[in-house]
Amino acid sequence: MKLTITEQALEQIKVVNVANKRLLALTYDIDGCGCGVNGMPTVTLIENREKSHQDVECGEMDVVVDIQQATFFSNEMTLDYNGATFRLTSPNEMLNPFIHVNTIA
């Protein structure tokens, strides 16, 4: 699995990462979505790696994903920032077009 973070997204991550967390985690948010397969792929900054995390290839920063949630993500993804929200895409689809800045940190 590979994630590319655009320059705009990387700059905004630095702005919101006031706690200087070390890792960006790909997460599958199921809060308020009903069951476990009706979630939304998203990202969040975390401090520590868990035993259930696997590395995601990324040249811009350290990124992890929970092994059990990896199936909800594409093999190649891009995290972008459009001036208001983050957007997670793959070559085939939009995974999450509206990741609010406040949910990252």
FENTA-V566209 format. One record per helix or strand of 3 or more residues. SS is the DSSP state (a for helix, b for strand). FROM is the first residue (numbers start at 1). TO is the last residue. If there is no record, write none. Layout:
SS/FROM/TO, SS/FROM/TO
This chain:
b/2/5, a/7/16, b/23/29, b/40/46, b/53/57, b/63/66, a/70/72, b/76/81, b/85/90, b/94/100, a/101/104
